[in-house]
Amino acid sequence: MSISQLGYNTALDLLAAQPRAIVVPFAEGGESEQLERARCFAARGLLSALSAKGLNPKALADAVRRSLSVPRPAPSGIRTDGLAETVRIVERLATSTSVARVSHAPRAGWQNLRDEFTRLADAGRSVTFWWRDDDAIEPTPALERLLGLARRFAVPVAIAAVPTKLTRALGERLAAEPLASPLVHGLAHENHAPPDEKKSEFGPHRPVDRLVADAARALAVARASLGYEPEPVFVPPWNRLAADLVPRLGALGYKGLSTFGTMAQPKAVPGLTQINVHIDPIDWRGGRRLRCESDIIATVLKALADCGRNAMDDAQPIGLLTHHLVHNEDEWTFCERLLESLAGRPGIAMADAPKLFGSASTG
């Protein structure tokens, strides 16, 4: 049995030795590093964490008894070759064409974006953005990086989680983040389209009654897996779904639907709010790398122009779509820069899913 705080060296020792472990993270003076680390380790079943507040001999003894009553943790799968991996990353980036794309991204594009934000604010107009991230399953370092960006810029993020694959640890992690709202990302993220068609789980390739049954099951499984009520917003994998399913979602308990699309308002469906995302930084057909920054910024500017052509009350919020599990450093850097450009800017509102879709999570 190991009893300790959870500094960096201690964390590596625990990963290497794999003992039963109890940690009391250092949290004085506003420090949060060890708390974050303990939360990640506890979510993987590697240790038990106790708060220093109210700690006493009996509480510690009880924790020791509990830890001794269960098997030692299994290998974590967490890599500890950080030095060697850092060297590999730097060497790869040094010869990567993506470095040139990011390093020499035209400054004029970002300046044009800032100028457009200023113009809207000077005209007394406001634009709403929102952020959706897809394919969440469990707590991972990539998810922590995503949530860290949300906290840093005070931007809400809607996490589309796969019901049959998500872990209770993910539910607990998201419940601890006031800025994060879980959505229902299909049922199992499985492709049912023929080989010669684009991938789809809820496309027109199966009877609509089967789609309805799977969509109903998705909401129920999400509740059970998370341990609380998700935002009742359906996000079909690959952003594709059969048109016949849409008018039946409301009767299943969904209040919202979100895919990927244009700024045009979707066809109204009673009882169902449809709000899409519009900006995807990833070039899925070009090796899952960052798209040309100029092209992405042009997409944002076009969305802003589309908002300006409509009455602001009728304009869709502009949606940013990310996929934290597949992001490389270029994509993380771009998202960080875009969020920095949006956060706290006059005339720019960052909306959360409960407000947008008129729902309220009980988590």
C-alpha positions as a Python dict, from the first residue, in 0.01 Angstrom:
ca = {
    (1, 'M'): (0, 0, 0),
    (2, 'S'): (131, 342, -99),
    (3, 'I'): (10, 657, 80),
    (4, 'S'): (140, 986, -55),
    (5, 'Q'): (65, 1313, -223),
    (6, 'L'): (79, 1309, -604),
    (7, 'G'): (368, 1507, -741),
    (8, 'Y'): (493, 1425, -1088),
    (9, 'N'): (771, 1190, -976),
    (10, 'T'): (540, 1009, -736),
    (11, 'A'): (284, 966, -1014),
    (12, 'L'): (547, 798, -1234),
    (13, 'D'): (657, 576, -944),
    (14, 'L'): (296, 460, -898),
    (15, 'L'): (262, 385, -1268),
    (16, 'A'): (580, 181, -1262),
    (17, 'A'): (516, -13, -938),
    (18, 'Q'): (136, -50, -971),
    (19, 'P'): (66, -73, -595),
    (20, 'R'): (-264, -16, -425),
    (21, 'A'): (-246, 355, -361),
    (22, 'I'): (-412, 633, -164),
    (23, 'V'): (-321, 992, -244),
    (24, 'V'): (-396, 1321, -74),
    (25, 'P'): (-330, 1578, -348),
    (26, 'F'): (-158, 1902, -249),
    (27, 'A'): (-410, 2182, -303),
    (28, 'E'): (-298, 2475, -91),
    (29, 'G'): (-266, 2825, -231),
    (30, 'G'): (-497, 2754, -522),
    (31, 'E'): (-275, 2477, -661),
    (32, 'S'): (-469, 2239, -886),
    (33, 'E'): (-202, 2033, -1065),
    (34, 'Q'): (-212, 1738, -825),
    (35, 'L'): (-591, 1750, -803),
    (36, 'E'): (-621, 1721, -1181),
    (37, 'R'): (-368, 1440, -1190),
    (38, 'A'): (-546, 1253, -909),
    (39, 'R'): (-880, 1289, -1087),
    (40, 'C'): (-735, 1136, -1405),
    (41, 'F'): (-568, 849, -1218),
    (42, 'A'): (-877, 776, -1009),
    (43, 'A'): (-1093, 766, -1323),
    (44, 'R'): (-868, 487, -1454),
    (45, 'G'): (-894, 291, -1128),
    (46, 'L'): (-526, 344, -1043),
    (47, 'L'): (-573, 493, -697),
    (48, 'S'): (-809, 635, -437),
    (49, 'A'): (-797, 1008, -371),
    (50, 'L'): (-876, 1178, -40),
    (51, 'S'): (-916, 1549, 23),
    (52, 'A'): (-683, 1709, 275),
    (53, 'K'): (-981, 1895, 416),
    (54, 'G'): (-1127, 1702, 705),
    (55, 'L'): (-868, 1424, 678),
    (56, 'N'): (-832, 1231, 1004),
    (57, 'P'): (-687, 895, 1116),
    (58, 'K'): (-1020, 712, 1092),
    (59, 'A'): (-1089, 835, 737),
    (60, 'L'): (-741, 731, 629),
    (61, 'A'): (-769, 391, 797),
    (62, 'D'): (-1106, 329, 632),
    (63, 'A'): (-957, 417, 295),
    (64, 'V'): (-668, 178, 356),
    (65, 'R'): (-909, -106, 439),
    (66, 'R'): (-1111, -40, 125),
    (67, 'S'): (-802, -34, -94),
    (68, 'L'): (-665, -353, 57),
    (69, 'S'): (-994, -531, -11),
    (70, 'V'): (-963, -496, -390),
    (71, 'P'): (-702, -630, -633),
    (72, 'R'): (-400, -425, -727),
    (73, 'P'): (-463, -201, -1029),
    (74, 'A'): (-410, -346, -1373),
    (75, 'P'): (-146, -193, -1603),
    (76, 'S'): (-264, 155, -1692),
    (77, 'G'): (-149, 173, -2051),
    (78, 'I'): (-19, 524, -1978),
    (79, 'R'): (307, 578, -2159),
    (80, 'T'): (607, 699, -1960),
    (81, 'D'): (852, 750, -2247),
    (82, 'G'): (782, 1122, -2263),
    (83, 'L'): (1140, 1230, -2332),
    (84, 'A'): (1185, 994, -2626),
    (85, 'E'): (838, 1075, -2760),
    (86, 'T'): (907, 1449, -2741),
    (87, 'V'): (1220, 1398, -2951),
    (88, 'R'): (1021, 1195, -3205),
    (89, 'I'): (751, 1463, -3228),
    (90, 'V'): (1002, 1744, -3278),
    (91, 'E'): (1187, 1545, -3543),
    (92, 'R'): (862, 1466, -3723),
    (93, 'L'): (744, 1827, -3713),
    (94, 'A'): (1079, 1950, -3837),
    (95, 'T'): (1027, 1760, -4161),
    (96, 'S'): (649, 1794, -4183),
    (97, 'T'): (481, 2004, -4449),
    (98, 'S'): (219, 2089, -4189),
    (99, 'V'): (477, 2301, -4003),
    (100, 'A'): (507, 2527, -4303),
    (101, 'R'): (130, 2543, -4329),
    (102, 'V'): (88, 2653, -3967),
    (103, 'S'): (399, 2868, -3929),
    (104, 'H'): (334, 3058, -4249),
    (105, 'A'): (-41, 3086, -4213),
    (106, 'P'): (-134, 3429, -4349),
    (107, 'R'): (-164, 3679, -4071),
    (108, 'A'): (-406, 3874, -4288),
    (109, 'G'): (-666, 3599, -4245),
    (110, 'W'): (-671, 3630, -3867),
    (111, 'Q'): (-662, 4009, -3894),
    (112, 'N'): (-959, 4000, -4133),
    (113, 'L'): (-1147, 3793, -3878),
    (114, 'R'): (-1067, 4034, -3596),
    (115, 'D'): (-1167, 4327, -3817),
    (116, 'E'): (-1501, 4163, -3893),
    (117, 'F'): (-1566, 4106, -3523),
    (118, 'T'): (-1489, 4473, -3458),
    (119, 'R'): (-1716, 4584, -3742),
    (120, 'L'): (-2007, 4382, -3604),
    (121, 'A'): (-1954, 4519, -3254),
    (122, 'D'): (-1933, 4878, -3383),
    (123, 'A'): (-2260, 4823, -3569),
    (124, 'G'): (-2426, 4707, -3248),
    (125, 'R'): (-2474, 4354, -3381),
    (126, 'S'): (-2402, 4031, -3197),
    (127, 'V'): (-2327, 3680, -3314),
    (128, 'T'): (-2360, 3357, -3119),
    (129, 'F'): (-2108, 3076, -3143),
    (130, 'W'): (-2122, 2732, -2989),
    (131, 'W'): (-1877, 2442, -2962),
    (132, 'R'): (-1947, 2069, -3014),
    (133, 'D'): (-1690, 1792, -2976),
    (134, 'D'): (-1768, 1440, -3103),
    (135, 'D'): (-1683, 1075, -3026),
    (136, 'A'): (-1616, 1091, -2650),
    (137, 'I'): (-1595, 753, -2477),
    (138, 'E'): (-1379, 784, -2165),
    (139, 'P'): (-1147, 1027, -1986),
    (140, 'T'): (-825, 1062, -2182),
    (141, 'P'): (-537, 1311, -2192),
    (142, 'A'): (-692, 1452, -2510),
    (143, 'L'): (-1023, 1508, -2330),
    (144, 'E'): (-839, 1680, -2046),
    (145, 'R'): (-671, 1908, -2298),
    (146, 'L'): (-1010, 1989, -2450),
    (147, 'L'): (-1166, 2065, -2111),
    (148, 'G'): (-860, 2269, -2021),
    (149, 'L'): (-921, 2493, -2323),
    (150, 'A'): (-1285, 2532, -2222),
    (151, 'R'): (-1183, 2642, -1873),
    (152, 'R'): (-903, 2867, -1996),
    (153, 'F'): (-1130, 3069, -2224),
    (154, 'A'): (-1453, 3017, -2023),
    (155, 'V'): (-1621, 2866, -2329),
    (156, 'P'): (-1895, 2600, -2292),
    (157, 'V'): (-1841, 2276, -2483),
    (158, 'A'): (-2101, 2014, -2576),
    (159, 'I'): (-1953, 1664, -2564),
    (160, 'A'): (-2120, 1418, -2802),
    (161, 'A'): (-2063, 1081, -2632),
    (162, 'V'): (-2126, 734, -2782),
    (163, 'P'): (-2387, 571, -2551),
    (164, 'T'): (-2288, 202, -2574),
    (165, 'K'): (-1917, 277, -2548),
    (166, 'L'): (-1895, 558, -2293),
    (167, 'T'): (-1777, 475, -1942),
    (168, 'R'): (-1918, 582, -1608),
    (169, 'A'): (-1582, 752, -1553),
    (170, 'L'): (-1661, 983, -1844),
    (171, 'G'): (-1995, 1069, -1687),
    (172, 'E'): (-1827, 1152, -1357),
    (173, 'R'): (-1560, 1358, -1530),
    (174, 'L'): (-1810, 1565, -1729),
    (175, 'A'): (-2034, 1610, -1425),
    (176, 'A'): (-1739, 1779, -1254),
    (177, 'E'): (-1703, 2032, -1537),
    (178, 'P'): (-1969, 2308, -1528),
    (179, 'L'): (-1880, 2410, -1886),
    (180, 'A'): (-1928, 2059, -2033),
    (181, 'S'): (-2264, 1915, -2144),
    (182, 'P'): (-2295, 1556, -2271),
    (183, 'L'): (-2502, 1495, -2585),
    (184, 'V'): (-2620, 1163, -2737),
    (185, 'H'): (-2389, 1061, -3024),
    (186, 'G'): (-2582, 790, -3205),
    (187, 'L'): (-2602, 449, -3039),
    (188, 'A'): (-2278, 259, -3104),
    (189, 'H'): (-2114, 468, -3380),
    (190, 'E'): (-2141, 170, -3617),
    (191, 'N'): (-2167, 203, -3993),
    (192, 'H'): (-2477, 48, -4155),
    (193, 'A'): (-2429, 195, -4503),
    (194, 'P'): (-2326, -21, -4801),
    (195, 'P'): (-1953, -21, -4888),
    (196, 'D'): (-2008, 208, -5189),
    (197, 'E'): (-2187, 479, -4987),
    (198, 'K'): (-2076, 727, -4722),
    (199, 'K'): (-2070, 596, -4368),
    (200, 'S'): (-2387, 633, -4164),
    (201, 'E'): (-2537, 475, -3854),
    (202, 'F'): (-2882, 633, -3884),
    (203, 'G'): (-2903, 672, -4262),
    (204, 'P'): (-3183, 553, -4493),
    (205, 'H'): (-3032, 204, -4525),
    (206, 'R'): (-3249, 42, -4259),
    (207, 'P'): (-3624, 52, -4186),
    (208, 'V'): (-3726, 370, -4009),
    (209, 'D'): (-3883, 171, -3723),
    (210, 'R'): (-3542, 17, -3656),
    (211, 'L'): (-3385, 363, -3654),
    (212, 'V'): (-3651, 484, -3411),
    (213, 'A'): (-3587, 188, -3180),
    (214, 'D'): (-3211, 248, -3185),
    (215, 'A'): (-3253, 622, -3121),
    (216, 'A'): (-3480, 547, -2824),
    (217, 'R'): (-3230, 296, -2691),
    (218, 'A'): (-2947, 547, -2736),
    (219, 'L'): (-3109, 795, -2498),
    (220, 'A'): (-3183, 526, -2239),
    (221, 'V'): (-2831, 379, -2257),
    (222, 'A'): (-2675, 726, -2232),
    (223, 'R'): (-2870, 790, -1911),
    (224, 'A'): (-2761, 458, -1763),
    (225, 'S'): (-2398, 489, -1872),
    (226, 'L'): (-2352, 848, -1755),
    (227, 'G'): (-2541, 796, -1433),
    (228, 'Y'): (-2751, 1107, -1492),
    (229, 'E'): (-2959, 1279, -1759),
    (230, 'P'): (-2765, 1390, -2070),
    (231, 'E'): (-2876, 1684, -2276),
    (232, 'P'): (-3152, 1523, -2489),
    (233, 'V'): (-2984, 1627, -2813),
    (234, 'F'): (-2929, 1368, -3086),
    (235, 'V'): (-2601, 1391, -3280),
    (236, 'P'): (-2591, 1127, -3557),
    (237, 'P'): (-2247, 977, -3623),
    (238, 'W'): (-2089, 1107, -3942),
    (239, 'N'): (-2357, 1382, -3927),
    (240, 'R'): (-2593, 1184, -4147),
    (241, 'L'): (-2944, 1058, -4075),
    (242, 'A'): (-3259, 956, -4257),
    (243, 'A'): (-3508, 1238, -4310),
    (244, 'D'): (-3795, 1013, -4195),
    (245, 'L'): (-3636, 980, -3850),
    (246, 'V'): (-3624, 1353, -3774),
    (247, 'P'): (-3996, 1416, -3704),
    (248, 'R'): (-4005, 1114, -3471),
    (249, 'L'): (-3721, 1216, -3242),
    (250, 'G'): (-3935, 1444, -3026),
    (251, 'A'): (-4167, 1160, -2924),
    (252, 'L'): (-3861, 965, -2805),
    (253, 'G'): (-3767, 1236, -2556),
    (254, 'Y'): (-3521, 1436, -2762),
    (255, 'K'): (-3542, 1813, -2757),
    (256, 'G'): (-3266, 1881, -3005),
    (257, 'L'): (-3085, 1760, -3316),
    (258, 'S'): (-2741, 1863, -3436),
    (259, 'T'): (-2558, 1767, -3755),
    (260, 'F'): (-2310, 1946, -3982),
    (261, 'G'): (-2456, 2188, -4234),
    (262, 'T'): (-2494, 2532, -4379),
    (263, 'M'): (-2608, 2844, -4198),
    (264, 'A'): (-2956, 2810, -4349),
    (265, 'Q'): (-3227, 2735, -4095),
    (266, 'P'): (-3330, 2367, -4106),
    (267, 'K'): (-3691, 2282, -4179),
    (268, 'A'): (-3891, 2337, -3862),
    (269, 'V'): (-4003, 2026, -3673),
    (270, 'P'): (-4246, 2080, -3384),
    (271, 'G'): (-4086, 2016, -3048),
    (272, 'L'): (-3735, 1975, -3190),
    (273, 'T'): (-3467, 2244, -3199),
    (274, 'Q'): (-3218, 2188, -3480),
    (275, 'I'): (-2882, 2362, -3448),
    (276, 'N'): (-2588, 2250, -3657),
    (277, 'V'): (-2214, 2299, -3654),
    (278, 'H'): (-2043, 2461, -3951),
    (279, 'I'): (-1667, 2484, -3894),
    (280, 'D'): (-1456, 2166, -3897),
    (281, 'P'): (-1078, 2227, -3890),
    (282, 'I'): (-992, 1869, -3996),
    (283, 'D'): (-927, 1767, -4356),
    (284, 'W'): (-1077, 1419, -4331),
    (285, 'R'): (-992, 1321, -4688),
    (286, 'G'): (-643, 1465, -4675),
    (287, 'G'): (-495, 1248, -4402),
    (288, 'R'): (-696, 1386, -4109),
    (289, 'R'): (-470, 1689, -4092),
    (290, 'L'): (-551, 2053, -4035),
    (291, 'R'): (-719, 2216, -4332),
    (292, 'C'): (-554, 2524, -4477),
    (293, 'E'): (-602, 2796, -4214),
    (294, 'S'): (-703, 3048, -4480),
    (295, 'D'): (-984, 2818, -4590),
    (296, 'I'): (-1109, 2767, -4235),
    (297, 'I'): (-1106, 3139, -4162),
    (298, 'A'): (-1288, 3199, -4491),
    (299, 'T'): (-1555, 2956, -4368),
    (300, 'V'): (-1592, 3156, -4046),
    (301, 'L'): (-1614, 3483, -4239),
    (302, 'K'): (-1878, 3337, -4471),
    (303, 'A'): (-2081, 3221, -4170),
    (304, 'L'): (-2057, 3571, -4023),
    (305, 'A'): (-2171, 3716, -4356),
    (306, 'D'): (-2465, 3473, -4367),
    (307, 'C'): (-2563, 3587, -4019),
    (308, 'G'): (-2546, 3947, -4132),
    (309, 'R'): (-2780, 3882, -4426),
    (310, 'N'): (-3046, 3742, -4194),
    (311, 'A'): (-3235, 3906, -3917),
    (312, 'M'): (-3020, 3831, -3615),
    (313, 'D'): (-3311, 3666, -3435),
    (314, 'D'): (-3341, 3417, -3723),
    (315, 'A'): (-2971, 3344, -3763),
    (316, 'Q'): (-2835, 3009, -3654),
    (317, 'P'): (-2553, 3011, -3400),
    (318, 'I'): (-2221, 2942, -3569),
    (319, 'G'): (-2096, 2601, -3459),
    (320, 'L'): (-1737, 2483, -3416),
    (321, 'L'): (-1688, 2105, -3450),
    (322, 'T'): (-1387, 1928, -3299),
    (323, 'H'): (-1279, 1566, -3251),
    (324, 'H'): (-1040, 1561, -2955),
    (325, 'L'): (-938, 1197, -3001),
    (326, 'V'): (-778, 1256, -3343),
    (327, 'H'): (-636, 1607, -3306),
    (328, 'N'): (-270, 1662, -3377),
    (329, 'E'): (-73, 1963, -3256),
    (330, 'D'): (-167, 2173, -3559),
    (331, 'E'): (-537, 2126, -3491),
    (332, 'W'): (-500, 2195, -3118),
    (333, 'T'): (-307, 2513, -3198),
    (334, 'F'): (-571, 2633, -3443),
    (335, 'C'): (-859, 2566, -3201),
    (336, 'E'): (-675, 2746, -2923),
    (337, 'R'): (-619, 3048, -3147),
    (338, 'L'): (-980, 3055, -3264),
    (339, 'L'): (-1118, 3028, -2910),
    (340, 'E'): (-881, 3302, -2800),
    (341, 'S'): (-1015, 3521, -3082),
    (342, 'L'): (-1376, 3459, -2975),
    (343, 'A'): (-1361, 3458, -2597),
    (344, 'G'): (-1460, 3780, -2424),
    (345, 'R'): (-1492, 3976, -2747),
    (346, 'P'): (-1771, 4238, -2761),
    (347, 'G'): (-2058, 4124, -2979),
    (348, 'I'): (-1962, 3756, -2956),
    (349, 'A'): (-2169, 3528, -2733),
    (350, 'M'): (-2059, 3172, -2654),
    (351, 'A'): (-2371, 2965, -2585),
    (352, 'D'): (-2402, 2634, -2405),
    (353, 'A'): (-2614, 2340, -2518),
    (354, 'P'): (-2883, 2363, -2246),
    (355, 'K'): (-2955, 2722, -2342),
    (356, 'L'): (-2947, 2659, -2717),
    (357, 'F'): (-3170, 2354, -2712),
    (358, 'G'): (-3397, 2465, -2427),
    (359, 'S'): (-3307, 2167, -2210),
    (360, 'A'): (-3174, 2131, -1857),
    (361, 'S'): (-2948, 1850, -1747),
    (362, 'T'): (-3000, 1702, -1407),
    (363, 'G'): (-2636, 1593, -1378),
}
